[in-house]
Amino acid sequence: MSFINLEQLPFVGMSHELVGENQGTPFSAYIVEAKPGQGPPLHKHPYVEVAFTIEGCATITVGHEQREVKAGGIVVIPAETPHRFVNSGDRTLRQIDIHASARFIQTDLD
């Protein structure tokens, strides 16, 4: 059993990173705090990702579809599907992105 405070996790770019293999879990998570206009490049993973928008809003592209997602929105991103998000609001975007892998595996496409 582990008890972790968010501030104990590494903060890289715009997210705290929970790497599952370091915590004995079969999944990993980005706890996102993106500023307006901020977001990752188009990329894909060899596993499913689920993005939970907690606060703010984002424009999320999954494959050929693009949607505005607000607090309470949940996006299921299939494995090997190109995707990205950008904070399209005027305040911090808070999002939790669960990766179905004990470590992050990402191929950037941009």
C-alpha positions as CSV (number, residue, x, y, z in Angstrom):
1,M,0.0,0.0,0.0
2,S,1.2,3.5,-0.8
3,F,0.1,6.9,0.3
4,I,1.4,9.6,-2.0
5,N,0.9,13.4,-2.0
6,L,0.6,15.0,-5.4
7,E,3.6,17.2,-4.7
8,Q,5.7,14.1,-4.3
9,L,5.2,13.1,-7.9
10,P,7.5,14.5,-10.6
11,F,6.1,17.5,-12.5
12,V,7.1,17.4,-16.1
13,G,5.9,20.0,-18.7
14,M,2.3,20.4,-17.6
15,S,1.6,17.3,-15.5
16,H,2.4,15.4,-12.3
17,E,3.4,11.9,-13.4
18,L,2.3,8.7,-11.6
19,V,4.4,5.9,-13.1
20,G,2.6,2.7,-12.2
21,E,5.7,0.5,-12.2
22,N,7.2,2.7,-9.5
23,Q,4.1,2.3,-7.3
24,G,3.3,-1.4,-8.0
25,T,0.2,-0.6,-10.1
26,P,-0.7,-1.8,-13.7
27,F,-1.6,1.7,-14.8
28,S,0.0,5.1,-15.0
29,A,-1.5,8.6,-14.8
30,Y,-0.8,12.2,-15.8
31,I,-2.4,14.7,-13.5
32,V,-2.6,17.6,-15.9
33,E,-2.5,21.3,-15.0
34,A,-2.3,23.0,-18.4
35,K,-2.3,26.7,-18.9
36,P,-4.5,28.2,-21.7
37,G,-3.2,27.2,-25.1
38,Q,-1.1,24.4,-23.7
39,G,-1.3,20.8,-24.7
40,P,0.8,17.9,-26.0
41,P,1.7,17.3,-29.7
42,L,-0.3,14.8,-31.7
43,H,0.7,11.3,-30.4
44,K,-0.4,7.7,-29.8
45,H,0.0,4.9,-27.3
46,P,-0.1,1.1,-27.7
47,Y,-2.8,0.9,-25.0
48,V,-6.1,2.6,-24.1
49,E,-6.1,6.0,-22.4
50,V,-9.0,7.5,-20.5
51,A,-9.0,11.3,-20.0
52,F,-11.2,12.8,-17.2
53,T,-11.7,16.6,-17.4
54,I,-12.0,17.9,-13.9
55,E,-11.9,21.6,-14.4
56,G,-11.7,23.9,-17.4
57,C,-12.2,23.0,-21.0
58,A,-10.2,21.4,-23.7
59,T,-10.4,20.8,-27.4
60,I,-9.6,17.1,-27.8
61,T,-8.8,15.4,-31.1
62,V,-9.1,11.6,-31.3
63,G,-8.5,10.2,-34.7
64,H,-10.4,12.4,-37.2
65,E,-12.9,13.7,-34.6
66,Q,-12.5,16.9,-32.6
67,R,-14.7,17.9,-29.7
68,E,-14.8,20.5,-27.0
69,V,-14.8,18.7,-23.6
70,K,-15.7,20.5,-20.3
71,A,-15.5,19.6,-16.7
72,G,-17.2,16.3,-16.1
73,G,-16.3,15.0,-19.6
74,I,-14.7,11.6,-20.1
75,V,-12.9,10.6,-23.3
76,V,-11.9,7.0,-24.0
77,I,-9.0,6.9,-26.5
78,P,-8.4,3.5,-28.2
79,A,-4.9,2.1,-28.5
80,E,-2.9,3.2,-31.4
81,T,-5.2,6.2,-32.1
82,P,-3.6,9.5,-32.8
83,H,-4.8,12.1,-30.3
84,R,-4.1,15.4,-28.6
85,F,-5.7,18.1,-26.5
86,V,-5.2,21.8,-26.0
87,N,-6.6,23.9,-23.2
88,S,-9.1,26.0,-25.1
89,G,-10.3,27.9,-22.1
90,D,-9.1,31.0,-20.2
91,R,-8.1,29.2,-17.0
92,T,-6.1,26.2,-15.9
93,L,-7.2,22.9,-17.4
94,R,-7.2,20.1,-14.8
95,Q,-7.4,16.7,-16.2
96,I,-6.5,13.1,-15.1
97,D,-5.3,10.9,-17.9
98,I,-5.2,7.2,-17.0
99,H,-2.9,5.0,-19.1
100,A,-3.5,1.3,-19.2
101,S,0.2,0.6,-18.8
102,A,2.6,0.4,-15.8
103,R,4.8,2.9,-17.7
104,F,4.2,5.7,-20.3
105,I,4.8,4.6,-23.9
106,Q,4.2,7.5,-26.4
107,T,5.0,8.0,-30.0
108,D,4.8,11.7,-31.0
109,L,3.4,12.2,-34.5
110,D,4.0,16.0,-34.9
